[in-house]
Amino acid sequence: MMHKWLNEQQRSLSSLLKQNRVPHAFIISGADGTGKLLLAQWLIGILACEKNGFQEDNVYPNEILQQCGECKSCQLLKGHGHPDHLVVDTSGNSIGVDQIRQVTTFFEKTALLGRNQSAIIEAADTMTESAANALLKTLEEPTANSHIILLTTEISRLLPTIISRCRQISIRATDQELNNNIAINYVTTFASLKTENVNGDTALLNEFMLLFYQFLANPEERSRLLLFMQTHTQSLNWCEGLIADLMRYNQGWLNNNENTAIDQQILARLQHLTHDDIWQVQLLISACKKQILLLTQANRNFQIEKLLAQMTFYLIQAYAVDR
């Protein structure tokens, strides 16, 4: 579902599509959750659709174009198998030159289905220097009917020469819009989260679980948890699964696991946290994980200490509220 605050950008891009004036390259920037990927996928869908009809005279000037969803191209995009569209693998800590060379090679080939070729590069600000220079060459010498969309949360990290060769789209949603979107989606998000595979270290996970929930119940006491998280690198990943379990427990979807023997007083204390409180803690954890992944010289121990300090501040305020 497209966010309402993207409609203005969709109308502007629809106008360019109708005039056949779509730029070769875009940078879509904005905070996490604002819909950068949604907007990029929408644009790619229109470019690929065989029945988009945006050159027809009867299209209204302010109409937001939509793909038909029925043609072969639409079906292939939906199944993530369109031969003329490339999604760059950005699952690692950074985007290397080999990944960008794949983009160059991809655009050197002729489109197989339609006349347009496209590529999406998420987390473009994580490109290495050599990768950025390789992409710059592609941007300087674009092939016909090729379109590259870069997504970033921090456009300032991109080379100025790359920025100057792309049409910039900055997505900004108001706090109220984002909060409304979170309110709709956060329960579904928690329902889909799973605890990371612990590779047989069940006892270690249970030890961490007790420390983590004790901290959430008594946030002033974080020294033991801090030491554990700084010693065991996988613990930051476990946090999200435990937060998901806490949400399920507070929703009544999950019973206390007898194997972990979590103190009933701790569970009673944690039930004072609202769904929004738990969600905000999850956002802090996600932000910390991202920071550690994106900063090449990140001090992991400092980031974890900072995370627990932020969680402590928030939780103390949450418990202080008279419910």
C-alpha positions in Angstrom: 0.0 0.0 0.0 1.4 3.4 -1.0 1.7 6.1 1.7 -0.5 9.1 1.2 2.5 11.5 1.5 4.0 10.0 -1.6 1.1 11.1 -3.8 2.7 14.5 -4.7 5.9 12.7 -5.9 3.8 10.2 -7.8 2.0 13.0 -9.6 5.2 14.8 -10.5 6.8 11.6 -11.8 3.6 10.7 -13.7 3.8 14.0 -15.5 7.4 13.2 -16.6 6.3 9.8 -17.7 3.5 11.2 -19.9 5.9 13.6 -21.5 8.5 10.8 -22.0 11.0 12.9 -20.0 12.0 10.4 -17.3 15.6 11.0 -16.2 18.2 8.3 -16.4 19.0 8.3 -12.7 17.3 9.2 -9.4 18.3 9.5 -5.8 15.4 9.0 -3.4 16.4 10.1 0.1 14.5 10.0 3.3 14.3 8.5 6.8 13.5 4.8 7.3 9.8 4.1 7.0 9.0 7.0 4.7 8.5 4.7 1.6 11.6 5.2 -0.5 11.5 1.6 -1.8 7.7 1.8 -2.4 8.1 4.9 -4.6 11.0 3.3 -6.5 9.0 0.1 -7.1 6.0 2.1 -8.2 8.1 3.9 -10.8 9.8 0.8 -12.0 6.4 -0.9 -12.4 5.1 2.0 -14.6 8.2 1.9 -16.8 7.9 -1.9 -17.2 4.1 -2.2 -17.7 3.1 -3.1 -21.2 -0.3 -1.5 -20.8 0.5 1.7 -18.8 -1.0 3.9 -21.5 0.8 7.1 -20.3 1.2 8.3 -23.9 -2.6 8.3 -24.5 -4.3 11.7 -25.0 -7.1 10.9 -22.6 -4.9 10.7 -19.5 -5.8 13.4 -17.0 -3.0 15.9 -16.2 -2.9 15.2 -12.4 -3.6 11.5 -12.6 -1.3 9.1 -10.8 -0.3 6.4 -13.2 -0.7 2.8 -12.2 0.6 -0.4 -13.7 -2.0 -2.8 -15.0 -0.9 -5.7 -12.9 -1.9 -8.2 -15.5 0.6 -8.1 -18.4 3.6 -10.3 -18.5 6.0 -7.6 -17.3 3.8 -6.8 -14.3 3.6 -10.5 -13.4 7.3 -11.0 -13.7 8.0 -7.9 -11.5 5.6 -9.2 -8.9 7.4 -12.6 -8.9 10.8 -10.9 -8.7 11.9 -12.4 -12.0 11.8 -9.6 -14.6 14.8 -10.0 -16.9 15.0 -6.2 -17.5 15.1 -5.2 -13.8 18.0 -5.6 -11.4 18.0 -5.3 -7.6 21.6 -5.0 -6.3 22.4 -7.2 -3.4 23.0 -4.9 -0.4 22.8 -7.5 2.3 26.4 -6.9 3.4 28.0 -4.1 5.4 28.9 -2.2 2.3 28.3 -2.2 -1.5 31.5 -3.2 -3.3 32.8 -2.5 -6.8 31.9 -6.0 -8.0 28.2 -5.3 -7.3 28.3 -2.1 -9.2 30.1 -3.7 -12.1 27.1 -6.1 -12.3 24.9 -3.0 -12.9 27.2 -1.8 -15.7 27.2 -5.3 -17.3 23.4 -5.5 -16.9 22.9 -2.2 -18.8 25.2 -3.2 -21.6 22.7 -5.9 -22.6 19.6 -5.3 -24.7 16.2 -5.3 -23.0 14.5 -8.6 -23.4 10.8 -7.7 -22.9 10.3 -4.0 -23.3 12.4 -1.1 -24.2 13.2 0.0 -20.6 15.8 -1.4 -18.2 16.0 -0.5 -14.6 18.1 -1.1 -11.4 17.5 -0.3 -7.8 20.4 0.2 -5.4 19.3 0.3 -1.7 21.5 1.8 1.0 23.5 3.6 -1.8 25.4 5.6 0.9 27.2 2.4 1.9 29.1 2.1 -1.4 32.9 1.9 -1.1 35.0 4.5 -2.8 35.8 2.2 -5.7 32.1 1.2 -6.1 31.1 4.9 -6.1 33.6 5.7 -8.8 32.5 2.7 -10.9 28.8 3.8 -10.6 29.9 7.4 -11.6 31.2 6.0 -15.0 27.8 4.4 -15.6 26.0 7.6 -14.8 28.3 9.6 -17.1 27.7 7.3 -20.1 24.1 6.0 -19.7 22.7 3.6 -22.2 19.4 4.3 -23.9 16.2 3.7 -21.9 18.1 2.7 -18.8 17.1 3.9 -15.3 19.0 3.7 -12.0 17.3 4.5 -8.7 19.5 5.0 -5.6 17.9 4.9 -2.2 19.6 6.5 0.8 18.9 7.7 4.3 21.9 10.0 4.2 22.4 11.7 0.8 25.4 13.7 2.1 27.4 10.5 2.1 27.2 10.1 -1.6 29.8 11.7 -3.9 28.8 15.2 -5.1 29.5 14.1 -8.6 27.0 11.3 -8.3 24.4 13.6 -6.8 24.8 16.1 -9.6 24.0 13.4 -12.2 20.8 12.3 -10.6 17.3 13.8 -10.1 16.8 14.2 -6.4 13.6 13.2 -4.6 13.5 13.9 -0.9 10.7 12.2 1.0 9.5 13.9 4.2 6.6 12.7 6.2 5.2 14.5 9.2 5.6 12.8 12.6 1.9 12.3 12.8 1.8 10.5 9.4 4.7 8.2 10.4 3.1 7.5 13.8 -0.2 6.7 12.1 1.6 4.3 9.8 3.4 2.7 12.7 0.2 2.3 14.6 -1.3 0.3 11.6 1.7 -1.9 11.0 3.7 -2.5 14.2 1.6 -5.4 15.5 2.0 -7.1 12.1 5.7 -6.4 12.2 6.2 -8.0 15.6 4.1 -11.0 14.6 6.6 -11.7 11.7 9.7 -11.3 13.7 11.6 -14.4 14.8 14.4 -15.0 17.3 17.7 -15.4 15.5 19.1 -18.9 15.1 21.4 -19.5 18.1 23.2 -22.5 16.6 22.6 -24.7 19.6 23.5 -22.1 22.3 20.1 -22.4 24.0 21.6 -22.0 27.5 23.4 -18.9 26.4 20.3 -17.4 24.9 18.3 -18.2 28.0 21.0 -16.5 30.1 20.7 -13.4 27.9 16.9 -13.6 28.0 16.9 -13.4 31.8 19.4 -10.5 31.8 17.5 -8.6 29.0 14.1 -8.9 30.6 15.5 -8.0 34.0 16.9 -4.9 32.5 13.6 -4.0 30.8 11.9 -4.4 34.2 14.6 -2.5 36.1 16.4 -0.2 33.6 18.7 1.4 36.1 20.5 -1.9 36.5 22.2 -2.4 33.2 25.8 -3.2 34.0 25.5 -7.1 33.7 23.6 -6.8 30.5 26.1 -4.4 29.0 29.0 -6.7 29.8 27.2 -9.7 28.3 26.3 -7.8 25.1 29.8 -6.5 24.7 31.2 -10.0 25.1 28.7 -11.9 22.9 28.4 -10.3 19.4 25.2 -12.2 18.6 23.2 -10.7 21.5 22.2 -7.6 19.6 20.4 -9.8 17.1 18.7 -11.7 19.9 17.2 -8.5 21.2 14.7 -8.1 18.4 13.4 -11.7 18.8 13.0 -11.2 22.6 11.2 -7.9 22.0 8.9 -9.6 19.6 8.2 -12.3 22.2 7.5 -9.6 24.8 5.0 -8.0 22.4 3.3 -11.4 21.8 3.2 -12.0 25.6 1.6 -8.7 26.3 -0.9 -9.4 23.5 -1.7 -12.7 25.1 -0.3 -14.6 22.1 2.5 -16.3 24.0 2.8 -18.0 27.4 5.9 -17.8 29.7 8.3 -20.5 28.7 8.8 -22.8 31.7 12.4 -23.6 30.5 13.5 -20.0 31.1 11.8 -19.6 34.5 11.4 -15.8 34.1 10.4 -14.3 37.5 6.7 -13.6 37.7 7.4 -10.2 39.3 9.5 -9.3 36.3 6.7 -10.3 33.9 4.2 -8.4 36.0 6.4 -5.3 35.8 6.8 -5.7 32.0 3.1 -5.8 31.5 3.0 -2.1 32.5 4.8 -1.4 29.2 2.3 -0.4 26.4 2.5 -1.7 22.9 3.9 1.7 21.9 6.6 1.5 24.6 7.8 -1.9 23.3 7.7 -0.6 19.7 9.9 2.4 20.6 12.4 0.1 22.3 12.5 -2.0 19.1 13.2 1.1 17.0 16.1 2.0 19.2 17.6 -1.5 18.8 17.1 -1.4 15.0 18.8 2.0 14.8 21.7 0.7 16.8 22.1 -2.3 14.5 22.0 -0.1 11.4 24.6 2.3 12.9 27.0 -0.6 13.5 26.5 -1.9 10.0 26.9 1.4 8.2 29.8 3.0 10.0 33.0 1.5 8.7 34.9 2.4 11.9 32.0 1.9 14.3 33.0 1.3 17.9 30.6 -1.6 18.6 31.0 -1.5 22.4 30.3 2.3 22.5 27.2 1.8 20.3 25.8 -0.9 22.6 26.5 1.3 25.7 24.7 4.2 24.0 21.8 1.9 23.1 21.3 0.8 26.7 21.6 4.3 28.0 18.8 5.4 25.5 16.6 2.5 26.5 17.2 3.3 30.2 16.1 6.9 29.7 13.0 5.9 27.7 11.9 3.1 30.1 12.3 5.1 33.2 10.0 7.7 31.7 7.6 5.0 30.6 7.3 3.5 34.0 6.9 7.0 35.6 3.7 7.6 33.6 0.6 7.1 35.7 -1.4 4.6 33.8 
